[in-house]
Amino acid sequence: MKLPTAGVDRTLIKSLIDQWLMAEIDEDTYLREAPEGETHDGVILDRRPTGEADAVRRILDPTEFAALERSSDNKRATLIGPKGYLLEEVTDLDLARSAQRKTLEGADGRLAEDDEHVAMTLVRAVFARHGLEVNEFSPEFEFATKLMVRAQADLLHVVKSRTQPAGGPSSTMTLLVRW
């Protein structure tokens, strides 16, 4: 049963956004400790909008990659496509880290500019995962979107603090969305 977002308790919305944030922080922890995984000769990805991880279209096996390298520039461009690009000698972990960077890219700027585009996409996904029907014109959706913008900025802060050299801010810092 789907519940409409209109009338959903704001405490529940905050809890869902906090859960998203904690899951993303856990994902960052995993990415820092994970093994490299398999190395791929080539991977073709499709560019997606800012704030969304690029989609892996095809992982090339060694034979396909060798054939792509031997092909003419025109044929190569056709195979990769106008929105695509090729990564060479990339591991599974490289792909996951790249997706994380793309998702976080510009989060602090979006917060400063009050740009809610990416946050709206994330809120839709969070609501759908929890069986909430999306009414994008409801005050609850607007509330959730503002919390998500803040959560993205908080996540970016945590990720950046973890990558600072020793003596910088604590790498174990966790934040919950402020409202």
C-alpha positions in Angstrom: 0.0 0.0 0.0 1.4 3.4 -1.0 0.9 6.3 1.4 0.6 9.8 -0.2 3.4 12.2 0.8 0.8 14.9 1.7 0.2 14.5 5.4 3.2 12.3 6.1 4.7 13.2 9.4 7.8 15.4 9.1 9.6 13.4 11.8 9.2 10.4 9.5 10.5 12.3 6.5 13.5 13.5 8.5 14.2 9.9 9.7 14.1 8.7 6.1 16.6 11.4 4.9 18.8 10.6 7.9 18.7 6.9 7.0 19.8 7.8 3.5 22.6 9.9 4.8 23.9 7.2 7.1 23.7 4.6 4.3 25.8 6.9 2.1 28.3 7.4 4.9 28.5 3.6 5.3 29.0 3.3 1.5 31.9 5.7 1.7 33.4 3.7 4.6 33.1 0.6 2.5 34.6 2.2 -0.6 37.6 3.3 1.5 38.2 -0.3 2.8 37.1 -2.4 -0.2 39.4 -4.5 -2.3 40.1 -3.2 -5.8 38.0 -6.0 -7.4 38.4 -7.1 -11.0 40.4 -4.9 -13.4 38.7 -4.3 -16.8 40.6 -3.5 -19.9 37.8 -1.1 -20.9 34.4 0.1 -19.8 32.0 2.2 -21.7 29.9 4.5 -19.6 27.0 6.9 -20.5 27.1 10.4 -19.0 24.1 11.2 -16.8 23.1 14.5 -15.3 25.0 16.2 -12.5 24.3 14.4 -9.2 23.6 11.1 -10.9 26.2 8.4 -11.3 27.2 7.7 -14.9 25.7 4.4 -16.1 28.0 1.5 -17.1 26.8 0.6 -20.6 29.2 -2.2 -21.3 32.2 -3.9 -19.8 34.5 -4.9 -22.6 36.2 -8.3 -22.5 39.9 -8.3 -23.7 38.9 -9.3 -27.3 36.3 -6.5 -27.6 38.7 -4.0 -26.1 41.5 -4.9 -28.5 39.1 -4.6 -31.5 38.0 -1.2 -30.2 41.6 0.0 -30.0 42.3 -1.1 -33.6 39.2 0.5 -35.0 39.2 3.9 -36.8 38.3 7.0 -34.9 34.9 7.2 -36.6 34.0 3.7 -35.8 35.2 4.1 -32.3 33.1 7.2 -31.9 30.1 5.4 -33.2 30.6 2.4 -30.9 31.0 4.7 -27.8 28.2 7.1 -28.8 27.8 10.8 -28.3 27.0 10.6 -24.6 29.4 7.8 -23.9 33.0 7.6 -22.9 35.6 4.9 -22.4 37.6 4.2 -19.3 40.7 2.0 -19.7 42.3 -0.3 -17.1 39.6 0.4 -14.5 38.7 -1.7 -11.4 35.3 -2.3 -10.0 36.3 -0.1 -7.0 37.4 2.7 -9.4 33.9 2.6 -10.9 32.2 2.8 -7.5 34.4 5.7 -6.4 33.8 7.5 -9.7 30.0 7.1 -9.2 30.3 8.5 -5.6 32.3 11.5 -6.8 29.8 12.2 -9.6 26.9 12.0 -7.1 28.6 14.4 -4.7 30.1 16.7 -7.3 28.9 20.2 -6.7 26.7 19.5 -3.6 28.2 22.4 -1.7 27.5 24.7 -4.7 23.9 23.4 -5.0 23.4 24.2 -1.3 24.8 27.7 -1.7 22.6 28.3 -4.7 19.5 26.6 -3.2 19.4 24.3 -6.2 17.1 21.4 -5.5 17.2 19.5 -8.8 19.4 16.6 -7.7 17.8 16.5 -4.2 14.4 16.1 -5.8 15.6 13.0 -7.7 17.0 11.5 -4.5 13.9 12.3 -2.5 11.7 10.6 -5.2 13.9 7.5 -4.9 13.8 7.5 -1.0 10.1 7.9 -1.0 9.6 5.1 -3.6 11.8 2.7 -1.6 9.6 3.3 1.4 6.3 3.0 -0.4 5.4 6.7 -0.2 3.6 8.2 -3.2 5.3 11.3 -4.5 3.2 14.4 -4.6 5.8 17.0 -5.7 3.5 19.9 -4.9 3.0 19.0 -1.3 4.7 20.9 1.6 6.1 17.6 2.7 7.9 17.0 -0.5 9.4 20.5 -0.4 10.4 19.9 3.2 12.1 16.6 2.2 13.9 18.2 -0.7 15.4 20.9 1.5 16.5 18.3 4.0 18.1 16.3 1.1 20.0 19.3 -0.1 21.4 19.7 3.4 22.1 16.0 3.7 24.1 16.0 0.4 26.2 18.9 1.7 26.7 17.0 5.0 27.8 13.9 3.2 30.2 15.9 1.1 31.6 17.4 4.3 32.1 13.9 5.8 33.8 12.6 2.7 36.1 15.6 2.4 37.0 15.4 6.1 37.9 11.8 5.7 40.3 12.6 2.9 42.2 15.3 4.7 45.7 14.5 5.8 46.4 13.5 9.5 45.8 16.3 11.9 42.7 17.6 9.9 39.1 17.2 11.1 38.2 13.8 12.5 37.5 11.1 9.9 34.9 9.5 12.2 32.6 12.5 12.1 29.0 11.8 11.3 26.3 14.4 10.8 22.5 14.1 10.7 20.4 16.5 8.7 19.7 19.7 10.4 16.2 21.2 10.1 
